[in-house]
Amino acid sequence: MTMRALREEQVEAERVLLATQSALEADSELLTAAEQAAIAGLMQDVRDAIAGSDDQSLEASARQNALHEATRALTHGTEEFAARRMDKSVRSALAGKSLDEI
């Protein structure tokens, strides 16, 4: 059961990485260079944790926990970026419309 949980954590980490990369490709202009570098560092931490999750010298639960924490840190570290993207999307959807049209 522990190996299954580890594999599920790996899949979730990969999903978060792909979503983050896609968001950066679409809207990186919403971030400063320092913010982009911070997110890139968090993404690398997740990649390292994914690679380390195959390390058989560590207990599976320890590998799972490390991967979970790295993924959680990336998710937390991109919350402001996600909020900016949402704001941009809402502004775009409402551009040129009056209150009566909404």
N, C-alpha and C positions, 0 to 999 in steps of 0.2 A: 504494500500500500504506500509506503514511503517513496518508492521509486516513481509511482504514478503521480504523487503530489509534486515531486521534483519536476517531472516532465510537464505537468500542467503549469508550473511556475515558469519553466523555460518558454513555453508557448506564449504565456501572458507577457513575459519580458520582450519577446520578439515582436509581439503585437504592438506594445507600447513604443518600442524603437521605430517600427515602421510608421506608426501614426505620427510620432514626433518628427521623423525625417520628412514625411509628406507635408506636415504643417510648416516646417522650416523652408522647404522648397517653395511653398505657396506664399508665405507671408513673412519672410525673414526681415523685411524692411521695418517691421514693427518692433524690432529689437535693436538695442545698441550692440556694438562690437563686444563689449564686456559681457552682456547678457547672452549673446550667441556663444561666446567662449565658455561660459558657465554651463550652458545646456550641452554643448559638445563634450565637456568634461563628464557630466552626468551620464550622457549616452555612452561614453567610453567605459565608465564604471559598470554599466549594465552589460556591455559587451564582454568585459573582463569577467564579470560574475557568470555570464552564460558559459564562457570558456572554462571557468573554474568549476562549473557544475558537473563537468565530466571528470574531474579529478577524483579518482577512486581512492586516494589516500585519506580523504575526508569522509566523514559520515554523511549519508544522504540528507539527513535533516539539517545538518550544518550548511551544506551546499544550498539547500532549499531556502534556509533563512537568509543567507548572504544574498542570494538572488532576489528574494522578496524585498529586502531592505534597499538594494540598489534600484529596483524598479520603483519602489515607493518614493525614494529620493528624487528620481527623475520626474515622476508624476507630480510631486509637490513642487519641484523646481520649475515646472512649466505651467503652473496654475495661472500666473499673471499673464503669460503669453497667450494662453487659451482665452482669458478674459478679454484681452485686446483683440484677438481674432473675432470673438463674438460681437464685441462692440463695432468692429469694422463691418461685419456682416449685417448687423441691424441698421447701421447708418446707411449702408448701401441699399438695403431693402426699402428704407423709408425716404431716400433722397428724392426730392421733388414732389412729395405728396403732402397734401394738406391734412389737417386733423379729421376733416369730414371723410376723406378717402380711406382713413385707417379704420 
